[in-house]
Structure formats: C-alpha cells, structure tokens
Amino acid sequence: MKLDVFIRNNVKVAGLLLFLAGVVALMGIITAEIYYPSGYSTRDNEISDLGATRPPDSVVTQPSATIFNTTMMTTGLMILAAVGFVHMRHRDYLASVPLALFGMGVLGVGIFPGNVTPWHSLFAMTTFVFGGIGAVTSSRIVRGPLRYVFIAFGVIGLFCLFFSDALIPHLGDGGTERWVAYPILFWLTGLGGYILGAERPEIAG
C-alpha cells in the first residue's frame, strides 16, 4: 500500500517534469534562434543548426550553441527522470519504452551537436521516430478525447518525417523539421499536464 502511495505521489512529479520539458525545449529553441546571427531561417535552417551545422564546413555560433545544446540535455534528462514513475504507475511498456527512447534521443542531440557525425544524426532520428511513436502509444494511458489529439500529433510528426522529401520543396528543410518536432513537443507538454490533472496525491495510512 505504501509503495502504491509513493508511486502515485511521485507520478505527479513525473507529470510536472514532462510538462516543463516541453516548455523548456520550445523556449530554449526560440531563445537560441534569437541569439543566432542574421540570416538564420526557420524555413531553411534545421533546428540542430543552432547547436552546430553539419560537416564538412561546420559552424558553431555562440551563445546559440550553448543555449541549444544545454536545452536539449536538460530536456532529455527531465524526460528520463519522469519515465520511471510513469511506468511504475501504468505498467505499460508500449507507452513507457518509446518515451524513454525519446528522452535518450533528445539527450543525445544535446551531447552530440550537428558537427559530431554520425552520432548526431542517429540521436536526432531516434528523437523524431520515438517521439512520434510515443505520442501515439501514450493514448494507452490517457483517457478521453485528448488521447486522439496525442495520436494525431504523433501521426503528423511521423508523416512529415517519412515524407520529408515531398514536403521540403514547399516548407524548406527547417520548416519540414519543425512540422516533425513541434507536434511532439506539444504532445509532451500535454501529456505532462494530463498526468498532473489525472493523478491525485495520496497520504499513506
């Protein structure tokens, strides 16, 4: 009984961490964009260009690189810190494993900027794939209409990822990547808010 109470109380912390992770990621990206030199385009520049552009002529611009990389590492750690309590509460591997892999991907993006190949590409793909999958499978632990919103976010992200070649001529590299990434961040914030609202702290008897 006391263990169940412990899990319920700490899953509220997990919800808060997930909610804040989405906010931190989005605001960190925006702040890094603000400090990037003129010429940066959300249509043409990938999000990871904020940390470092790809080889062979990699460019690292400060303070944008530090802001972006620190944001990604912080976000990844927050997700990984939360996922254990989410799993203990729901015992659903299909929901928790993609969330954990998503967190690992985000952490890796921060540790290995765009000029560190092939690791950056590997972790970026892990982030996008398992972020989209995680949004879809999180519907297993969510009730009500919001579960369908999360599925839609995941499907949008995965669709834009796997059909990026068709979208890039219209949205640009940066715009297409943002259509992959931002629905995932909206899902992450929404999932954290849902957990905060759904779970009621208990007092051990």
N, C-alpha and C positions, 0 to 999 in steps of 0.2 A: 504493500500500500504506500509506504513512504517513498519507494522508488518511483511509483507512478506519479505521485505528487511532485517529486523532484523533476521528472521529465516534463510534466505539464507546466510547471513554473518556468523552466528554462527554455521551453519551446517558444515562450513569449519573447525571450531574449533573442532566440534564433530569428523570429519574425522581424524584430527590430533591426537586426543585423542585415537581413536580406533587403528590407525596405531602404535602409541607409546606404547599402552597397549600390543599389540602382541610382540613388540620388548622387552619391559621391562620384560614380563613374560618369554620369551625364555632365555634372557641373565641372568635373576635372577636365573632360574633353573640351567643354566650352571655354574654360579658363586657359588651357593650353593653346587653343585657337586664337584667343585674344592676344597672347604674347608672341605669336608666330609672326615673322616679318610679312610685310605686304606681298601679295602675290599668292598666298595660300588660298585655295578654293575648295569649298565643301563639295563642289561638283567634280573637280579633277584630282584632288589630293585624297589619298586614303587616310583613314583615321590614324593608322600607325605611323604615318609620315611625321606626326607630331613628336614621336619618340626618336625616330631616325628613318631616313629614306633608305630604299633598297640599294644594295651594291649594283654596279661597281663604283658609282660616284655618290656614295652615301653622304648625306648632310645631316648633322646633328645641331639643332638650334636651341640655345638656352634662352630663357628658363623653360621653354615649352617642353623640352625633352624630359627634364627632371619632373615637371608637373605631371606630364602624361604617364611616365613610367611608374612614378610613385603612386599615382591614382590607380593604375591597373594592379599593382602589387597589393595595395590596401584593399581594393575591391575583392580580389581573389581570396585573400586571407579571411575577409569577413564572410564570404560565401562558404568557405571550407569550415570556418568555425561554427557556422549555423547548421550545416547539413547533418551533422551527427545527431543533434537533438531532433531535427525533423524526422530522421529515420527512426530513432528510438520511439517517437510518438506514433508514427503511422506504420512502420514495419513494411514499407513498400519499396522494394529495390528498383522497380521500374520508374519510380518517382525520384528516389534519392541518388541513385548512381549517376544518371545524366546530370543532375545538379552538381554533384561532386566533381565530375569531369569538366563541367563548365567552369567551376571555380578554379580548377587546376589550369585550365586553358588561359583564363584571364590572368592568373598569377604569372604564368609563363610568358605571356605577352609583355608584361612589365619587366621581367627579369632579362628577357632576350629581345631587345629592340629590333627594329626592322633591318638594321645593318648586320645582325647576327644570324647568318643563314647556316643550315636550313631550319634551325630551331624556331625562329620567329614564325615562319610560315606554318610549321607543324602546330604550334600552340594557338595561332590565330584560327586555323581551320578547326581545331578542337573546340575552341570557344564558340565559333559560329554553328558548327554542327550540333554539338551537345546543348548549346543554349536553345536552339530551335526544338530539338527533341525534348529537352527538359520542360519547355513551355507546354508542349503537347501532353507529355506524360504526367505533368503536375495536375492535370484535370482529374487524376485518380484520387487525389487527396483534397480536392476542392469541390464544394457543393454549390448549387445554384447556377444562375446564368453566367457568372464570372468564369466558370470552367470553360465555357465555349469561347469566351473572349481570349483566354490563355491559349486555347487550341489555335484560334485564328492568328494570334501573334506568332506562334511557333511556325505555322504553315507559311505565313508571309515571309518570315525570315529565311526559312529553308527554300522556298520558291525563288526568292531573289538571289540566294546563294548559288543554287544549282542551275539557274537560268541567267546568270550574270552576263554571259556573253551577249545575250539578246537585249539586255537592259542597258548595258554600258553605252551604246551609241545614243541613247535617249537621256540617261541620268548621269553619265560620266562614271569614272571609277569610284570617286568619292561618294557621289550620290547613291550609287548602287550599293556600296558597302554600308552606307548609313541606313538604307532600307533593310539590310540584313541585321545590323546591330541594334538600332533603336527600338524596334518592336521587342527584342529580347530584354533590353533594359526596362522597358515599360512593364513587361511581364514580371521581371524580378522585383521591381518596386511594388507591383500589385500583389504578388504572392506574399511578400513580407507584410503588407497591410492586411491581407486576408487572414494570415496566421495570427497577427496581433488582435484582430477583431474576433476571431473564432475561438481562440483559446482563453479560458478563464482561469486565472491563478487559483490554486487551492492551498489550504493550510493543513499541514499534517496533523492528524489526530493522535 
